[in-house]
Amino acid sequence: MRDIVVHSPGYRAWHGSVRYAAQLAVSMHATLTGLFIAPPSGTVPGPAQLAAEMAAYAQDDLHQAMLAGRDFAAWAGQLGVTDTYWQVAIGQAPDALATIGDWHDLLVLQGNASPGFPDERLVAEALLSGATCFAVPDANHAPGPVVHAMVAWNGSTSSSRALHAALPLLRGAKVVSLLQQAAVRDGGRLPDALAHLRAHGVPVAAVETVTGTDEDASDQVLAYASDTRADLIVMGASGRPRPGERPLGSTTGAVLARSRLPVLLKH
């Protein structure tokens, strides 16, 4: 993971997810790009004078956002980041995240997205675009370097993609725990995730196999992460674009909303 981009909700103060991304960039010797997304300009209803004033305010706000790159670089430099960039996009947030995600190894977003709310849809849109996402709760106090990672693996394509995308982080962790689902697929047993992790130099210290249904999968993931005192959850993200419905699967949405830990997700 050489290139990390973090979505910054503001440009006057750096939220917890931005700090986490900076610490992660230091531990991974990666570049860090801060991204602020300004809303698209549009026609303001009402008197012409009010519309002109609003347009001037929006232009000044955009100018201040662009100038924030110096503050971002100075702040990140104090944390040890040596290579920083600052970008300001104008338009719809999902489109901007999908575009910049194509040019980076990891996209860091705010976590604890409430089901059905815009924050959840933002994470969902980024995941469905193919980006590897880090959802970081704003109240998270864990340091950027991963110490104890927990991998939740059920043999699905998305969980395998997440496991593979996380390998650079998992190899650098001191401890890795594996929570895997006991299941049979296509007439044969699922691939051996434990063997794959160890073959790639990942220090797996604990393994637990569960047989529960998808209905209680999120509870099992969160409970196991708590029991093992993990500071990162790695898991696949289920979901698909469905007009009028939540784009994320129930397990993914529940973990994203309730996890007090950063979650690495891949669709």
Buried (B, 14 or more C-beta within 10 A) or exposed (E): BEBBBBBBBEBEEBBBBBBBBBBBBBBBEBBBBBBBBBEEEEEBEEEEEEEEEBBEEBEEEBEEBBEBBEBBBEBBEEBEBEBBBBBBBBEEBBBBBBEBBEEBBBBBBBBBBEBEEEBBBBBBBBBBBEBBBBBBBBEBEBBBBBBBBBBBBBBBEBBBBBBEBBBBBBBBBEBBBBBBBEEEEEEEEBEEBBEBBEEEEBBBEBBEEBEEEEEEBBBBBBEBBEEBEBBBBBBBBBBEEEEEEBBBBBBBBBBBBBBBBBBBBBB
